[in-house]
Amino acid sequence: MGRMLVIKHSHEPLDRLVERLEHSGMEWDEITAIDGEPIPPADEVGILVMTGGRMGAYETDAYPYLADEMELARELVERDVPVLGICLGSQLLAAALGGRVYKADRPEVGAVPVELTEAGHRHPVVSKVAGRRVFEMHQDTFDLPPGSVLLARSDRFPQAFALGSALAIQFHPETHNSTANRWANHGAREMVERAGSTPEEFVAGMEDARAELNEGSYGLFDAWIAGLDGQGEGRPLPA
């Protein structure tokens, strides 16, 4: 197994992702793209994780490193190297692999039920959130790339897809309630209000879903990490 690279697009903590990587004994490198840290070439990356951020995958003029990330992700998938995209990372994967990313009619925020497809129920990673709510905080969405397999959806948007070695997850399994609630009350308050909610309603909904969010998120990351042993456990199943 090669070097794992985690690309961050903010200075926010990665909460559960870091916890489960540490628990598994995995080692990884982090770069914070917004700080100008360069995106390495594909032959230096054995596993790639692209995390969330406020920018849109289509804003490559303002954030040129997004184009570099998409090129890296595309090349890694061509090489059958595992790539995990979370929130913005899922949108970058969609765009890199031939889909379309665009601003949604209104944001999707809070603890939201997702419905798994037949392939999602059989998927060793995404199946861990079956029957559970997930944490959403996004204002962009995507059309699926050609050849991809839809694994999960909410009542409004696609939530997970697989294509080769890539797994895209629109929701935020990494984020603890405490971090999410801080977003809703401060940096993302305007997004919460545009979604037709209030910070108080957001916090109450997250608290109501706390057990589901923890169980599904930890199960998802543990299953994804287990699939990195080269035996294909975390790879998508045929539709």
Secondary structure as UniProt FT lines:
FT   STRAND          4..8
FT   HELIX           15..24
FT   STRAND          28..32
FT   HELIX           33..35
FT   HELIX           42..44
FT   STRAND          47..50
FT   TURN            57..58
FT   TURN            60..62
FT   HELIX           65..78
FT   TURN            79..80
FT   STRAND          83..86
FT   HELIX           88..96
FT   TURN            97..98
FT   STRAND          100..113
FT   STRAND          115..116
FT   HELIX           118..122
FT   TURN            124..125
FT   HELIX           126..129
FT   TURN            130..131
FT   STRAND          133..143
FT   TURN            146..147
FT   STRAND          149..153
FT   STRAND          158..163
FT   TURN            164..165
FT   STRAND          166..169
FT   TURN            173..174
FT   HELIX           177..185
FT   TURN            186..188
FT   HELIX           189..194
FT   TURN            195..196
FT   HELIX           199..208
FT   HELIX           210..226
FT   HELIX           227..229
FT   TURN            230..231
FT   TURN            233..234
//
